[in-house]
Amino acid sequence: MHMRYLLLFIVAFQSHAQISDFDHIDFSKADQAALSCKNEGLNNMPMLVYNLTSHLDTDAERFRAIYMWVCHNIANDYTLYLRNKRKRNKYQNDSIKLKTWNDRFKKEVFRKLLKQERTLCTGYAYIVQELSKLANLNCEIVHGYGRTSMTDIDELDPPNHSWNAVKLDKKWYLCDPTWASGIPDPKTNIFKFEYNDGYFLSNTNLFIINHFPQDEKWTLMENEAYLFNDFLAAPILYGKAYTNLTEHNTPKQMHQSLHKNEIVRFIYQLKKIIDIESVHFLIDDGFTNKKVKPNSITIDNQSLQLEYQFNSNGFYDVHLYISDDLISTYTFSVK
């Protein structure tokens, strides 16, 4: 292979760092280490890291044990997040009051983290980084924008989320310990633990759809252009997308316009084998919700390809499901 194309191949490969790079490693020993340290707190972090990692053989396993411990032992204080959001919006045009609030809030965040083991995304990312440092692992905090179904994209200023990048075997990988640990109940704001392993060393092409870093280098997509406007226009992805998919290929945008009977295609890369009969759409036309099957479904070498045609004009919310797992949402204006 010509050297120029060899280098391009290497860069392309690196930009798709993901958990499958470690298929040769059995993480059960690391997971057991995290479970055995369940009753240990953060009052002696060097000892905690020693107990988590001293008997593990690889950096990937050591990071896994740390990450799993954080996800299973730190609770998400969503009310703290909402209070910070209100204050930051209130002081956004007063730099002095905003700085005073940020300084005060930072102290409260870390006091709650250390004393109550409750925090928000910055605290999750911080403690993963601090424990990783004690294990001699190169781990960074990435600040940026996170997008969920509840995010108002018109209010995505300033950045609203933080996650981690970790260097393993000379490659950088992305993970989100906050979203992996569980979700707040949208009605009560009470945190519900529900671990999602899909956020651990996620495929960068999937991760970027609802995580956009302030510092462009943390997209880890050196040879591919992905802009903030692409992020804002992207479909909504849910947590179950990370347990079922490694990539979301198309549609690239949430909002689509098309003609009646025009074929629209959906393409994804699957993480695991699925029952083809389990794939369906839930379509809301503003009056009714209807469960429908795609016009065609094919799976070829883990590539899931769907086709659908709307036979009536209108505006539709389209939700993709695999079994009971909600994967993604799109809107279609059909003329």
N, C-alpha and C positions, 0 to 999 in steps of 0.2 A: 504494500500500500504506500502511495506517495506520502512523504512526511507531512505535507500541509493537510491532507485529508485525514491522516492519522490523528493530528492534533485536534482537528475539528470533531472527530469522533470521540476523543477523550473528553473534550469540553462538554459535548452533548450528553455524554454518559454521566458526567459529574453533576450536571444540572438536574438530573432525575434521581438524585439520591433518595433512598427509601428503605423501609424495613426489610424488603426482600433481599437487600445486600447481605443480610445476616441470617439467611435461611439455614446456614450451616451451624448456627448456634442455638442451643436449647436454653431458653431463658427461664426455665422452671426453677433452677437453683437460685437465680437472682430474685425471682418472685417470692420464693420461700423465705429468702433473707429479709425481704421487706415485711412479710407477714410476721416473722419471728420477732421483729423489732416494733411491733404495733404499739406497745405500751410505753415506748421510749419517747421522751419529749425533745424539745430543742434547747434545753438548758445546758447540755453538754454535746455540742455538735461534733467535735472531733471524735468522741467516743461513739456517737451514733454512726458516723461514717465508717469508723473502724469495724463496728459490728455488722454494718450493711455490706461492706466490700472486701474485707481482708481475706476471705476464703474464695473469692471469685478470680477467674483466670484472665479475663479480657476486659478492655475498657468498655466495650459495649455492654457487657454484663454488669460492670460496676455502675455505669450510668443508669442502666435499667433498674437496678435495685434502689438507687436514690430517687429516680423519677417515680417509681411505683410507691415508695414510702410516702413521698409528698402527696401524690394523688389520693392515697388512701387514708391519710392522717390529717390533712389540712382542709378545713371547711371553707366554702365560699361565702363570704359575708356580703350578700347582694345589696342589703340596705346601706352598707358602707359605700358601695359603688354608686348607688343612686344619690346619696347625700353629696358625695364628691362631684357628681355630674351637675347637680343643682347649683352648688357653690361656684364651680368653674364657669358655668353659664352666666351666673349673676355677676361675677367679677371679670368677665372676659374683656371688658373695655377699660378696666382699671388695673394696670400692671402691678401697682404697689399692693393693693388688696389681694390680687391673685397670688402674688409671691408669698405674702403673709399666710394666706390660706394653705398654699401648697406645702410650705415649711411645717405648719402645724399639723396638717393632715398626714404628712409623711411620718411624723413621729407617732401619731395615733395608729397608723397602719402597722408599723413594726412592733409597737407595744402589743397590739392585738395578736399579731402573728406569733410572737414569742411567748406571751402569757396565756392566750386563749386558743392558739392554733387555729385562728380564723383570719381570713384576709381577702383581698381581691386580686386581680390578675397580676399586678406589679409585685405583690408579696409572693405569689406562687413562683413567678419567674426568678425573683431575688433568692428565695430559699433553695431552688434547684441549682442556681449558679453557685451560691455559697457552699453548699454541700459538695458540689462537683469540684470546686477548687480544693477542698480538703482531701479529695480523692485524686488530686493532680490531673483533673480532666479540664480540657479547654471548653468552657461553656460561657455563652454570652446571653445577655438580655436583649431582646429585640422589641422596640417600641413601635407601634403603628396603629393600624385601623383594623378592627374586627367587625365582621358583618354577619348578623343573624337575621332571622325572620322578623325580629322585633326592632331592628336597627332602622332609624330614620336617616337615610343617606344625606338628607339636607342639613343634618346636624353633626356630620362627621368632621368637626373642627372644634377643639383640638383632637389629636389622636386619642383613641378610647380603649386600647388593648395592649397587652404585652405578652410575649411568649419567649421561647428559648431556641438558640442554635447551639449545637454541640459538635465538636470535631472528633470523629472516630475514624481510625485507619486513614488519616490524611484527607478526609472528606467531611464537609459540613452537612448536618442534618437538622431538620426542624421538628419541633414538638410543641404542644400546647397543654401544659399541665392543668390550667384552669378549666378549660372546656372538657378535658378528659376526666376530671374528678366528679363532675355531676352538673346538674342544672337547677336554677331557681324556679320554683313554681310561679308562673306568670301572674297568678291571682293573689298569692300570699307573700311572694318574694322570699319564701322559706327555702333554704338550700336542701336539695334532695341528692344524696350520693347515688351516682350511677356511672361507674367507671366505663370509659370508652377507649379501648386499646387502639383505635384507629388514629388517634392523635399522636401516637408515639412513632417518631421517625417517619412521618408521612411523606408521600410522594409530593415533591415540590409543585408539580403541575396541578394537583388537587388542592394543596394547602393555600396556594396563591389566590384561589377564587374567593375565599373569605378571610384572608389575612394579607394585608398590604403594609409592608414596613416603611417607616420614615426614611431609612437609609436603604437605597436601592440595591446595594450589594446583598442584602439579606433576602432578596427574592430567590437567590441561588439559581437564577436563570440567565447566566452570562451571555448565551448566544441567542436568546429569545427576547423580543421586546414585549413588555407587559406594563402598561401605563396605569396611572391612577384612574383615569376615565374608563379603562377596561374593567377595572375592579368595581367601579360604581355601577357599570352596566351589566355585570355578570349575573347569572341566575342565583337564586337563593339555594344554598346547600345546607342540609341538616346533619346532625351528628351521625345518623345512620348511613349517610353517604360514605363516611370514613370506615365503616365496618364492612361495607359491600363493594366499594370501588377503590381502584388505585388512580384512575384518571377520569375526568369529565371532559369529553372532547367537544361535543356540540349538542345543542345550540350554545354559542358563545355569549349570547346576551339574554337577559331575562325577558325583555319586551320584544315581541316579533310582530310584524305586519305581513299578511299574506292574503292571497285570493282564495275564494271558495274552491274546494277540491284540489288545491295545491298540496303537494306532498311535503311534509316537514319531517326531517330526519333527526334522530337522537342517537348519539354514539358515546359509549362508555367503555372503560376497561375494568373488568371485574376482578375483585380480589380473590373470590372463591367460586366454586361451582354452585349454580343456583338452578332451581326448577323453572324452566321457561314459562310454565303456566302461572307462576307466581307474579309475573310482571304485569302491571296494569296502571292505568291513569285514573285519577279522580278529577273530573272536569266540572267546574262551577261556572255556569253561564249567567250568574246573577240572580237566578230564580231557583235552580235546583242543583244538587250535587249528584253526579252520575259516575258510577264505576264502569269504565270501558276498557276493552283490550285494544292494543295497537293494531293497525291494519296488517302489519307484518312484524315478526320478531325473529331475529337470527342471532346465534352465538357462534363465533368462529375464533378459536384460539384466544379465549377469554375476552373477546371484543363483543359487547352487547350492542346490537344495532336495531333500532325501532323506526317504524314509519307510521305516520298518521295523517288523515285528511279530515278537515272540517267540511261538512256538507251544508252548513248554514252560516249566514253572516252573523256577526256578533262579536262580543268581547268575552274571552274565556280565561279563567285561571286554571292552569293545568299542573297537577301534582303527580309526580312519578312515585310509584310504590314498588318495592320488591317484597312480596308477602305483606307483612304488616309494617314494614320499615318505610317511613317517609324519606325519600332521597333528595328531591329537588322540586322547585317551583318555577314556573314560567307564566307569562301572559301572552295571549295571542289576540290581535285585532284582525278579524276576518272580514274582508270586503268583497 
